[in-house]
Amino acid sequence: MKLSRLIGERFKERPADCVIDSHALMLRGGYMKYVANGIYSSYLPLRRITRRIEQIIREEMDALDGQEVQLPVALPASLWEESGRYESVGQELLRFSDRNSSPMVLGMTHEEAAVALVRDYGSTYSRYPFMIYQIQTKFRDELRPRAGLIRVREFTMKDAYSFHTSKEDLNDYYMKCHAAYGRIFARAGIPEVVSVASDSGMMGGDISHEFMLLTPAGEDSVACCDACGYHANIETFPADIRHNSSAAADMQQDKTRSSAESAGAPGCDDGRFLNAVCPSCGRHALILRRGIEVGNIFQLGQKYTASMHMTYVDKDGSVKIPVMGCYGIGIGRLAASVCEAHHDEHGPIWPVSIAPWKVHLCAVRADHAEVRQTADLLYRQLTDARIDVIYDDRPVRAGIMFSDADLIGAPVRIIVSPRNLAEGCCEIAARDGSFQKKTRVEQVREAIEALFS
């Protein structure tokens, strides 16, 4: 891709309404554009990032024998009436009527649709267990969208649903999905994500976990035990502990508000619990930290299968109700979280696994004949080698070129300039500053291939 043809603008100023760095950088870098409150359009760089994330997820879901499906975005209200959620869920669920006055909803999650898809198939025990998943647009009418892609109304999500004949089989599969989530986040570039015991909320079920990236930019409060490594969403704690914890957090937030806001963080990241011990080790070592939820998994049990009359005939001829699990990851939120974890004051530093392009080729002085000839040659060589490269072929000042390269955040940069060519070399540098070296022009392709081999 030549940067001269890339749609989207990059700019220097931080938008005034951005409260976290990833939001500001993704707007400044031409990744997305505001359309309405909590709704964004994506430009090519973000689409390339999310496609790579989706591929990682597909590989991990397929390895668990998951089968990809596509469920409707617009659903008849009758499905949600079957489960009882049409009335119980609040205004986050967008309800409307079609031209025939039939009540409809826009899917914010798809448990009901998943059960409707497979309840005929799952009529006999011999077909269990199985899992279906999709990567699809959803709409949740959030009261207060914020922080760019962290909390939006329209979003893309991977949601998976597994079906089992016993709680023991669900437990076993649940732990396999738990491990797969750890691999997904590590492959996407944030291995530091922690598993957090959570409240199932409107999803129902007995057991659930959230996967949190601990960061001051987060909006969830996580109880962290520095003594034993225990983590839990504060919502799982008794009300009196939550109250005391909130008071401690508010006191700490008052002390750090000005510095946090200047750094783009929406609150504090530390505040010791009051009158609470760790449920795991029994020590007074619980710390309140902020986190971004990048994924969640639930053991739903029979909440949806029972209410929607999904049954199967067991081997002894008896009719039973299957148990169910569900597993979600927000694609855009994960991309924004990686940006939040990997950036500097100049822009994102994308991990190789999800970077929009692996290499950023800068032709400094593109109007210089030798520079243009050499850069064109390297672009063809790297493209032929199937290395994703963004080529800045514009006749702009070096400062603008390097500023845009920082905002695009490719892991490796190649600089072709009159000064380097006078030595018969190009400069190869890492976006994260880990290395910078000069390489003979004829060896650049080989050097780049070696970096990504």
C-alpha positions in Angstrom: 0.0 0.0 0.0 1.3 3.5 -0.9 0.7 6.1 1.7 -0.1 8.7 -1.0 -3.3 6.6 -1.8 -4.3 5.8 1.8 -7.7 7.3 2.8 -7.8 9.0 6.1 -6.1 12.0 7.7 -3.3 12.0 10.4 -2.9 15.0 12.6 -0.9 16.3 15.5 -3.4 17.7 18.0 -5.1 15.5 20.6 -8.9 15.8 20.3 -10.3 17.5 23.4 -13.0 14.9 24.1 -10.5 11.9 24.3 -10.1 10.7 27.9 -7.7 7.8 27.1 -4.6 7.6 24.9 -5.8 4.8 22.6 -8.9 6.9 21.6 -6.8 9.9 20.8 -4.1 8.0 18.9 -6.6 6.0 16.8 -8.4 9.2 15.8 -5.1 11.1 15.2 -3.7 8.2 13.2 -6.6 7.8 10.8 -7.8 4.5 12.1 -11.5 5.5 12.6 -13.9 8.4 12.3 -16.7 9.5 14.6 -20.2 9.0 13.1 -22.5 9.3 16.1 -22.3 8.8 19.9 -20.7 5.4 20.3 -20.6 4.7 16.6 -17.4 4.9 14.4 -16.4 4.1 10.8 -13.1 2.2 10.4 -10.4 3.1 7.9 -8.0 0.5 6.3 -5.4 0.5 9.1 -8.0 -0.5 11.8 -9.6 -3.0 9.4 -6.3 -4.7 8.9 -5.7 -4.9 12.6 -9.1 -6.3 13.4 -8.8 -8.9 10.5 -5.6 -10.2 12.1 -7.3 -10.4 15.5 -10.2 -12.2 14.0 -7.8 -14.7 12.4 -6.1 -15.4 15.7 -9.5 -16.0 17.3 -10.7 -18.3 14.4 -7.6 -20.4 14.7 -8.1 -20.9 18.5 -11.8 -21.5 18.2 -11.3 -24.0 15.3 -8.7 -25.8 17.5 -11.5 -26.4 20.0 -13.7 -27.9 17.3 -15.8 -24.7 17.0 -17.9 -24.3 13.9 -18.3 -20.8 12.5 -21.9 -19.6 11.8 -23.6 -16.3 11.1 -26.6 -15.3 13.1 -28.9 -12.4 12.2 -28.4 -8.9 13.5 -32.1 -8.1 13.5 -34.1 -10.7 15.4 -37.8 -11.3 16.1 -38.7 -10.2 19.6 -40.4 -13.6 20.0 -37.0 -15.2 20.5 -36.2 -12.9 23.4 -39.7 -13.4 24.8 -39.0 -17.2 24.9 -36.0 -16.6 27.2 -37.7 -14.0 29.2 -35.1 -11.3 28.4 -37.3 -9.2 26.2 -38.9 -7.7 29.3 -36.0 -8.1 31.8 -33.3 -6.4 29.9 -33.3 -2.6 30.0 -33.0 0.0 27.4 -29.6 -1.3 26.2 -31.6 -3.6 24.0 -32.8 -1.7 21.0 -36.5 -2.6 20.3 -38.3 -1.6 17.2 -41.1 -2.7 14.9 -40.9 -3.6 11.2 -43.3 -2.4 8.5 -45.7 -5.2 9.5 -45.7 -3.9 13.1 -43.9 -7.1 14.2 -41.7 -6.4 17.2 -38.0 -6.8 16.6 -34.7 -6.3 18.3 -31.1 -5.6 17.3 -29.0 -8.3 18.8 -26.7 -7.2 21.6 -25.9 -10.8 22.3 -27.0 -14.0 20.7 -27.8 -16.7 23.2 -31.4 -16.9 22.0 -30.5 -17.0 18.3 -27.9 -19.7 19.0 -30.4 -22.0 20.8 -32.9 -21.4 18.0 -30.3 -22.4 15.5 -29.3 -25.8 17.0 -32.2 -27.0 19.1 -33.5 -29.2 16.4 -30.0 -30.5 15.6 -29.3 -31.3 19.3 -32.2 -33.6 19.7 -30.1 -36.7 20.6 -27.3 -37.3 23.0 -25.0 -38.6 20.3 -24.5 -35.2 18.8 -23.1 -33.6 22.0 -20.9 -31.8 22.8 -20.6 -29.1 20.1 -19.7 -25.4 19.9 -20.7 -22.7 17.4 -19.2 -19.3 17.1 -19.5 -16.2 15.0 -17.7 -12.8 14.5 -20.5 -10.3 13.9 -21.8 -6.8 14.4 -23.9 -6.2 17.5 -25.7 -3.1 18.8 -26.0 -2.2 22.5 -27.6 1.1 23.2 -25.2 2.2 25.9 -26.3 5.1 28.1 -22.8 6.7 28.2 -20.5 5.5 25.4 -16.9 6.5 26.1 -13.2 6.1 25.4 -13.4 5.4 21.7 -13.7 1.7 21.0 -13.6 0.7 24.7 -17.3 1.4 25.2 -19.4 1.8 22.0 -23.0 1.2 20.9 -22.2 -0.7 17.6 -19.3 -3.2 17.7 -18.0 -6.4 16.3 -17.8 -9.3 18.6 -16.7 -12.9 18.6 -19.4 -14.9 20.5 -19.3 -18.6 21.0 -21.9 -21.0 22.5 -21.2 -24.6 23.6 -23.7 -27.3 24.4 -23.2 -30.3 26.7 -25.1 -33.2 28.3 -23.6 -32.7 31.7 -22.2 -30.1 34.0 -18.9 -32.0 34.2 -18.5 -31.9 30.4 -19.3 -28.2 30.4 -16.7 -27.6 33.2 -14.0 -29.4 31.1 -14.8 -27.4 28.0 -15.0 -24.2 29.9 -11.5 -24.6 31.1 -10.3 -25.4 27.6 -11.9 -22.1 26.5 -10.3 -20.3 29.4 -6.9 -21.5 28.3 -7.6 -20.6 24.7 -8.4 -17.1 25.8 -5.0 -16.8 27.4 -3.4 -17.8 24.1 -5.6 -15.3 22.1 -4.5 -12.4 24.3 -0.9 -13.4 24.3 -0.9 -13.8 20.5 -2.5 -10.4 20.1 0.2 -8.8 22.2 -1.1 -8.5 25.7 -0.1 -11.6 27.6 -0.4 -9.6 30.8 -4.3 -10.0 30.7 -5.5 -11.6 33.9 -8.5 -13.9 34.5 -11.0 -12.3 37.0 -13.9 -14.0 38.8 -17.0 -12.0 37.9 -20.7 -11.5 38.3 -22.8 -13.2 35.6 -25.3 -10.3 35.5 -28.0 -10.4 32.9 -26.3 -13.4 31.2 -27.2 -15.7 34.0 -25.4 -18.9 35.1 -23.4 -19.8 38.1 -19.7 -19.4 37.0 -18.2 -16.6 35.0 -14.8 -15.0 34.4 -13.7 -11.8 32.8 -10.3 -11.2 31.2 -8.9 -7.8 32.3 -6.1 -5.7 31.0 -5.0 -3.9 34.2 -4.5 -0.2 33.3 -5.3 3.2 34.8 -7.5 3.8 31.7 -9.9 1.0 32.7 -13.4 1.5 33.8 -13.8 -1.7 35.9 -12.6 -2.1 39.4 -10.6 -5.2 40.1 -9.6 -6.6 43.5 -6.0 -7.8 43.2 -4.1 -9.7 45.8 -0.4 -9.0 45.6 0.3 -11.9 48.0 -1.3 -14.8 46.1 -2.3 -13.4 42.7 -6.1 -13.6 43.3 -8.2 -11.3 41.0 -11.9 -10.6 41.2 -14.3 -8.0 39.9 -15.3 -5.8 42.8 -19.0 -6.5 41.9 -18.6 -10.0 43.2 -17.8 -8.8 46.7 -20.5 -8.2 49.4 -22.1 -4.7 49.4 -20.3 -3.4 52.5 -16.9 -4.3 51.1 -17.8 -2.7 47.8 -18.9 0.4 49.7 -15.7 0.6 51.7 -13.6 -0.1 48.6 -15.4 2.6 46.6 -14.8 5.1 49.5 -11.1 4.2 49.4 -11.0 4.6 45.7 -12.7 7.9 45.8 -10.3 9.2 48.4 -7.4 8.1 46.2 -9.0 9.5 43.1 -9.4 12.9 44.7 -5.6 12.9 45.4 -4.7 11.9 41.9 -7.5 13.4 39.7 -5.5 16.2 38.2 -2.5 14.1 37.2 -4.7 11.2 35.9 -6.8 13.5 33.8 -3.7 15.2 32.3 -2.5 11.7 31.3 -5.9 10.8 29.8 -6.9 8.3 32.5 -10.5 8.3 33.8 -9.6 7.6 37.4 -7.2 6.0 39.8 -5.4 2.6 39.5 -4.7 1.9 43.1 -6.5 2.2 46.5 -6.2 -0.3 49.3 -9.4 -2.1 50.4 -10.9 -1.2 53.8 -11.8 -4.1 56.1 -11.4 -6.8 53.5 -9.2 -9.9 53.3 -8.3 -11.9 50.3 -10.8 -14.8 49.9 -8.0 -17.0 48.5 -5.1 -16.5 51.0 -6.8 -14.7 53.9 -4.3 -11.8 54.0 -5.0 -8.1 54.1 -3.3 -7.7 50.7 -6.2 -6.6 48.4 -5.5 -3.7 46.1 -8.1 -2.0 44.0 -7.0 -1.5 40.4 -8.6 -0.4 37.2 -9.1 -2.8 34.2 -10.4 -3.0 30.7 -12.5 -6.1 30.1 -11.3 -7.6 26.9 -13.2 -10.9 27.1 -15.6 -12.9 29.2 -16.8 -16.5 29.5 -19.9 -17.8 31.3 -21.3 -21.2 32.4 -24.9 -20.5 31.5 -26.2 -23.9 32.7 -29.8 -24.4 31.5 -31.0 -20.7 31.7 -31.6 -20.5 27.9 -32.1 -24.2 26.9 -34.8 -24.7 29.5 -36.7 -21.5 28.9 -36.5 -22.1 25.1 -37.5 -25.8 25.4 -34.3 -27.3 23.9 -34.2 -31.0 24.8 -32.5 -34.2 23.7 -33.1 -37.9 24.1 -30.5 -39.5 26.3 -29.1 -43.0 25.7 -31.6 -44.5 28.2 -34.5 -42.9 26.3 -35.2 -40.2 28.8 -35.7 -36.6 27.7 -33.2 -34.1 29.2 -32.2 -30.5 28.9 -28.6 -29.6 27.7 -26.4 -27.2 29.6 -24.7 -24.3 27.8 -21.6 -22.1 28.0 -20.9 -18.8 26.2 -17.6 -17.0 25.4 -17.2 -13.5 24.1 -14.4 -11.2 22.9 -15.0 -7.6 21.6 -12.8 -7.2 18.5 -12.5 -3.4 18.4 -12.1 -3.2 22.2 -9.3 -5.7 22.0 -7.6 -3.6 19.3 -8.0 -0.4 21.4 -6.7 -2.3 24.5 -3.6 -3.4 22.7 -3.0 0.2 21.6 -3.5 1.3 25.2 -0.9 -1.2 26.4 1.6 -0.5 23.6 2.1 3.2 22.8 4.3 6.1 23.5 3.7 9.8 23.2 4.1 9.6 19.4 1.7 6.8 18.6 0.8 3.1 18.8 3.6 0.5 18.8 1.7 -2.5 17.3 2.8 -6.0 18.0 3.9 -7.9 14.9 1.0 -10.3 15.2 -1.7 -7.7 14.6 0.1 -4.7 13.1 -1.6 -3.2 10.1 1.7 -3.4 8.2 4.9 -5.1 9.4 7.2 -2.6 7.6 6.9 1.2 7.0 9.1 2.2 4.1 10.0 5.9 4.1 11.3 7.6 1.0 12.9 10.7 2.5 13.1 13.1 -0.4 10.9 11.2 -2.8 11.7 13.8 -5.4 15.3 12.6 -5.4 15.8 10.2 -8.4 18.0 7.7 -6.6 15.9 7.7 -3.5 12.7 7.1 -5.5 14.3 4.4 -7.6 15.7 2.5 -4.5 12.5 2.8 -2.5 10.4 1.6 -5.5 12.7 -1.4 -5.8 12.5 -2.3 -2.1 8.8 -1.9 -2.2 8.6 -4.4 -5.1 11.0 -6.8 -3.3 9.1 -6.8 0.0 5.8 -7.1 -1.7 7.0 -10.1 -3.8 8.2 -11.6 -0.5 4.7 -11.3 0.8 5.8 -8.9 3.6 3.1 -6.4 4.4 4.6 -3.0 3.8 3.2 0.6 3.8 5.3 2.8 1.5 5.4 6.5 2.1 6.1 7.8 -1.4 4.9 11.4 -0.7 7.1 14.4 -1.4 6.7 15.7 2.2 9.2 16.9 4.9 11.0 14.2 6.9 9.3 15.4 10.1 5.8 14.9 8.7 6.8 11.5 7.2 8.2 10.2 10.5 5.3 11.6 12.5 2.9 9.7 10.3 5.0 6.6 10.6 4.8 6.8 14.4 1.0 7.1 14.3 0.7 4.1 11.9 3.0 2.2 14.3 4.5 -0.6 12.1 7.0 -2.6 14.0 9.9 -2.0 11.6 10.8 1.1 9.6 13.1 1.4 6.6 14.5 4.8 5.8 15.8 5.6 2.3 17.4 9.0 2.1 20.2 10.7 0.1 22.5 10.6 3.2 22.1 6.9 3.6 22.4 6.1 -0.1 25.6 8.1 -0.2 27.0 5.2 2.0 25.2 2.6 -0.1 22.9 1.8 2.8 19.4 2.1 4.2 18.5 2.5 7.8 16.4 -0.2 9.5 14.9 0.7 12.9 12.3 -0.8 15.3 9.3 1.3 16.2 9.8 0.4 19.9 13.4 1.7 19.8 14.9 -1.7 20.4 17.3 -1.5 17.5 18.6 0.8 14.7 21.1 -0.2 12.1 22.3 0.5 8.7 22.1 -2.2 6.1 23.5 -2.4 2.5 20.7 -1.7 0.0 21.1 -5.1 -1.6 20.8 -6.8 1.8 17.7 -5.0 3.0 15.2 -7.6 1.8 17.2 -10.4 3.4 17.5 -8.5 6.6 13.8 -7.9 6.8 12.9 -11.5 6.0 15.2 -12.6 8.8 13.4 -10.3 11.3 10.0 -11.9 10.6 11.1 -15.5 10.0 
